[in-house]
Amino acid sequence: MMEDEVIAQQLEQLLTPAITSQENYYRQLGLRDRILNLPLMVAAVLTLLWRDVAGVTELTRMLSREGFLWCEQVFTDSFALKDRLIRLGSGTKKTPFITLRLVEIRSGKTWHSYLTSVLDPTVLPPYVVADLYRRRWRIEDAFNTVKRLLGLSYLCTGSINGVQLQIWGTWLFYAVLVDLGDAVADQLSLPFDSISLEMIYRGLYHFYVAHQKGLATDPIKYFASPENQDLGIVKRQQKPNIKLIVAPFPEKQRGTPEFFFQPPSKIPLTTASQP
């Protein structure tokens, strides 16, 4: 039979604090997490009894189609990706329940965890969550550009109206600069991260001069043209970090000594003395 919402809510309020307390106690003991954790097992047992489920096979069918009680379905559970809903809080007025989405992505042997309030994976896919988190430093870059490059570190006036106008005008210009950089990136078929907003800002002078001479009319095409690549619009790729060996006799991984300079192995050492 279909469960009554009032009864389900009462069971949830009754059992969730006890289950949460028991889980915290397990963590303090250092017990490992299991696939069938405590909340899932409690919900499974109650579902078997309450709905009079015939067996585990039927219980599995119900879980795959509708879930049971307060246990929500897991979106993804694979070797390198886990995406599921979690619930925080104790259900009291001070700490009410909050449903969040936990995305875990494996990189090598390390798991990286991300929390988001966007619960629908079709709206915000899991790898997009990780990508957005990777770009969280963008706001610091924006503040740095606006203060250092566009001069917002110093205020031109002391009046409230003047300060507001300066801040508003500076951020508007920064937005135009970002749109210009994005358009140049599209013109060059490059990601936005590879475009230097600072060099676009400094290159506006050269575009103005070319425009005055009748040599350029479109700043996007001007910055994307091959003859203007010396303006540094495209960021230079950083060289990979190469470990400098300072030991006089570096060793191979096998443990045998190896010199920096060795004679070619195919040429016998006695060849030099032959006529």
C-alpha positions as CSV (number, residue, x, y, z in Angstrom):
1,M,0.0,0.0,0.0
2,M,1.0,3.6,-0.4
3,E,2.5,5.1,2.7
4,D,0.8,7.9,4.6
5,E,2.8,11.2,4.5
6,V,2.0,12.0,8.1
7,I,3.2,8.6,9.4
8,A,6.3,8.8,7.2
9,Q,7.1,12.2,8.6
10,Q,6.7,11.0,12.2
11,L,9.0,8.1,11.6
12,E,11.6,10.3,10.0
13,Q,11.5,12.8,13.0
14,L,11.6,9.9,15.4
15,L,14.4,7.8,13.9
16,T,16.7,10.4,12.2
17,P,18.2,11.8,15.4
18,A,18.9,8.4,16.8
19,I,20.5,7.2,13.5
20,T,22.6,10.3,13.3
21,S,23.8,9.9,16.8
22,Q,24.7,6.2,16.2
23,E,26.6,7.1,13.0
24,N,28.6,9.7,14.8
25,Y,29.4,7.1,17.5
26,Y,30.6,4.7,14.8
27,R,32.9,7.3,13.3
28,Q,34.4,8.0,16.7
29,L,35.2,4.3,17.0
30,G,37.0,4.5,13.6
31,L,34.7,1.9,12.0
32,R,34.8,1.9,8.2
33,D,31.8,3.0,6.1
34,R,29.7,0.4,4.4
35,I,27.7,0.3,1.2
36,L,24.6,-0.5,3.2
37,N,24.9,2.0,6.0
38,L,22.8,2.4,9.1
39,P,20.1,4.7,7.7
40,L,19.6,2.5,4.7
41,M,19.3,-0.7,6.7
42,V,16.8,0.9,9.2
43,A,14.7,2.1,6.3
44,A,14.9,-1.3,4.6
45,V,13.8,-3.2,7.7
46,L,10.9,-0.7,8.3
47,T,9.8,-1.0,4.7
48,L,9.8,-4.7,4.8
49,L,7.6,-4.7,7.9
50,W,5.4,-1.7,7.1
51,R,4.6,-2.5,3.5
52,D,4.7,-6.3,4.1
53,V,7.2,-6.7,1.3
54,A,7.5,-10.3,0.1
55,G,11.3,-10.4,0.0
56,V,14.6,-8.8,-0.9
57,T,14.0,-9.1,-4.6
58,E,10.7,-7.1,-4.4
59,L,12.4,-4.6,-2.0
60,T,15.1,-4.0,-4.7
61,R,12.4,-3.4,-7.3
62,M,10.7,-0.8,-5.0
63,L,14.0,0.9,-4.3
64,S,15.0,1.2,-8.0
65,R,11.6,2.8,-8.8
66,E,10.5,4.9,-5.9
67,G,12.9,4.6,-3.0
68,F,11.6,4.1,0.5
69,L,11.0,6.3,3.5
70,W,13.6,9.1,3.8
71,C,16.4,7.3,1.8
72,E,16.8,9.0,-1.6
73,Q,18.3,7.3,-4.6
74,V,21.9,7.7,-5.5
75,F,22.4,9.4,-8.8
76,T,25.8,7.9,-9.7
77,D,28.1,5.4,-7.9
78,S,31.0,4.4,-10.1
79,F,34.7,3.8,-9.8
80,A,35.6,7.5,-10.3
81,L,32.3,9.3,-9.6
82,K,29.8,9.4,-6.8
83,D,26.8,11.7,-6.9
84,R,24.1,11.6,-4.2
85,L,21.8,13.6,-2.0
86,I,22.7,14.0,1.7
87,R,20.8,15.5,4.6
88,L,22.4,17.7,7.3
89,G,21.0,18.8,10.6
90,S,19.2,17.2,13.4
91,G,15.6,18.3,12.6
92,T,15.3,20.9,15.4
93,K,14.5,24.5,15.2
94,K,18.1,25.6,15.7
95,T,19.5,23.0,13.2
96,P,16.7,22.1,10.7
97,F,17.3,19.5,8.0
98,I,19.1,20.7,4.9
99,T,19.2,18.6,1.8
100,L,22.4,19.0,-0.2
101,R,24.1,17.2,-3.1
102,L,27.5,15.6,-2.5
103,V,29.6,15.1,-5.6
104,E,32.8,13.0,-5.2
105,I,35.3,12.7,-8.0
106,R,38.3,10.5,-8.0
107,S,41.7,11.8,-9.3
108,G,44.3,9.1,-9.1
109,K,44.1,7.7,-5.6
110,T,42.5,10.8,-4.1
111,W,38.8,11.6,-3.8
112,H,37.7,15.3,-4.1
113,S,34.4,16.2,-2.5
114,Y,32.1,19.0,-3.5
115,L,28.8,20.3,-2.0
116,T,26.1,22.1,-3.9
117,S,22.6,23.2,-3.3
118,V,21.6,22.4,-6.9
119,L,20.0,19.0,-6.4
120,D,19.2,18.1,-10.0
121,P,22.2,16.6,-11.8
122,T,20.6,17.4,-15.2
123,V,20.7,21.1,-14.3
124,L,24.3,20.9,-12.9
125,P,26.2,17.8,-14.0
126,P,28.7,16.5,-11.5
127,Y,31.8,17.3,-13.5
128,V,30.5,20.8,-14.0
129,V,30.4,21.1,-10.2
130,A,34.0,20.2,-10.0
131,D,34.9,22.6,-12.9
132,L,33.1,25.5,-11.2
133,Y,34.8,24.8,-7.9
134,R,38.2,24.9,-9.8
135,R,37.3,28.3,-11.1
136,R,36.4,29.7,-7.6
137,W,39.6,31.8,-7.7
138,R,38.1,33.9,-10.6
139,I,36.6,36.3,-8.1
140,E,40.0,37.0,-6.6
141,D,41.4,37.5,-10.1
142,A,38.6,39.9,-10.9
143,F,39.3,42.0,-7.7
144,N,43.0,42.0,-8.6
145,T,42.4,43.2,-12.1
146,V,39.9,45.9,-11.1
147,K,42.1,47.3,-8.3
148,R,45.5,47.0,-9.9
149,L,44.8,47.5,-13.6
150,L,41.7,49.7,-13.6
151,G,42.8,51.8,-10.6
152,L,40.0,51.0,-8.1
153,S,42.6,50.8,-5.3
154,Y,42.4,54.5,-5.0
155,L,39.3,56.6,-4.8
156,C,39.1,59.8,-6.8
157,T,36.7,61.6,-4.4
158,G,35.5,61.4,-0.9
159,S,31.8,62.0,-1.5
160,I,29.4,59.0,-1.3
161,N,28.0,59.7,-4.7
162,G,31.4,60.0,-6.3
163,V,32.6,56.8,-4.8
164,Q,29.5,55.0,-6.0
165,L,30.0,56.4,-9.5
166,Q,33.6,55.3,-9.6
167,I,32.9,51.8,-8.4
168,W,29.9,51.4,-10.7
169,G,31.8,52.8,-13.7
170,T,34.9,50.6,-13.1
171,W,32.9,47.4,-12.8
172,L,30.9,48.2,-15.9
173,F,34.2,48.7,-17.8
174,Y,35.5,45.4,-16.4
175,A,32.3,43.7,-17.7
176,V,32.9,45.1,-21.2
177,L,36.5,44.0,-21.0
178,V,35.5,40.4,-20.1
179,D,33.0,40.4,-23.0
180,L,35.7,41.6,-25.3
181,G,38.1,38.9,-24.1
182,D,35.4,36.2,-24.5
183,A,34.7,37.4,-28.1
184,V,38.4,37.3,-29.0
185,A,38.6,33.8,-27.5
186,D,35.7,32.7,-29.7
187,Q,37.3,34.3,-32.7
188,L,40.5,32.3,-32.1
189,S,38.7,29.1,-31.1
190,L,40.5,29.2,-27.7
191,P,39.2,28.8,-24.1
192,F,38.6,32.0,-22.3
193,D,41.3,31.1,-19.7
194,S,44.0,31.4,-22.4
195,I,43.2,35.1,-23.1
196,S,44.9,37.8,-21.0
197,L,42.5,40.6,-20.1
198,E,45.4,42.8,-19.0
199,M,47.0,42.6,-22.5
200,I,43.6,43.3,-24.1
201,Y,43.3,46.4,-21.9
202,R,46.8,47.6,-22.8
203,G,46.2,46.7,-26.5
204,L,43.2,49.1,-26.7
205,Y,45.7,51.9,-27.2
206,H,47.2,50.2,-30.2
207,F,43.7,49.6,-31.6
208,Y,42.8,53.2,-31.1
209,V,45.9,54.3,-33.1
210,A,45.2,51.8,-35.9
211,H,41.5,53.0,-35.9
212,Q,42.6,56.6,-36.3
213,K,44.8,55.7,-39.2
214,G,41.9,53.8,-40.8
215,L,43.7,50.4,-40.5
216,A,41.2,48.8,-38.1
217,T,37.5,49.0,-37.3
218,D,36.7,45.9,-35.3
219,P,38.6,45.3,-32.0
220,I,37.8,41.6,-32.0
221,K,39.3,41.0,-35.5
222,Y,42.2,43.4,-34.6
223,F,43.2,41.4,-31.5
224,A,42.7,38.0,-33.2
225,S,44.7,38.8,-36.4
226,P,48.0,37.0,-36.7
227,E,50.0,40.2,-37.3
228,N,49.0,41.5,-33.8
229,Q,49.9,38.4,-31.8
230,D,52.9,40.4,-30.5
231,L,50.4,42.2,-28.2
232,G,50.4,39.2,-26.0
233,I,46.6,38.6,-26.1
234,V,47.1,34.9,-25.9
235,K,48.8,33.8,-22.7
236,R,52.1,32.0,-23.0
237,Q,52.0,28.4,-21.9
238,Q,54.0,27.8,-18.8
239,K,56.9,25.4,-19.2
240,P,56.5,22.1,-17.2
241,N,58.5,22.0,-14.0
242,I,61.7,20.0,-14.6
243,K,63.4,18.6,-11.6
244,L,67.0,19.8,-11.5
245,I,69.4,17.0,-10.5
246,V,72.2,18.5,-8.5
247,A,73.8,15.3,-7.3
248,P,77.2,14.6,-8.9
249,F,76.2,11.0,-9.7
250,P,72.4,10.7,-10.0
251,E,71.1,7.2,-9.8
252,K,68.6,5.4,-12.0
253,Q,65.5,3.9,-10.6
254,R,67.1,0.5,-10.6
255,G,69.9,1.8,-8.4
256,T,72.8,1.7,-10.9
257,P,74.9,4.9,-11.2
258,E,74.5,7.0,-14.3
259,F,76.7,10.0,-15.4
260,F,75.4,13.1,-17.0
261,F,77.6,12.5,-20.1
262,Q,78.3,9.0,-21.3
263,P,80.1,7.8,-24.5
264,P,77.8,6.4,-27.2
265,S,77.1,2.8,-26.5
266,K,77.3,1.7,-30.2
267,I,80.8,3.1,-30.7
268,P,83.7,1.1,-29.1
269,L,86.0,3.2,-26.9
270,T,89.0,1.8,-28.8
271,T,87.8,3.3,-32.1
272,A,89.4,6.7,-31.4
273,S,92.9,5.2,-31.3
274,Q,92.6,3.4,-34.6
275,P,93.9,5.1,-37.8
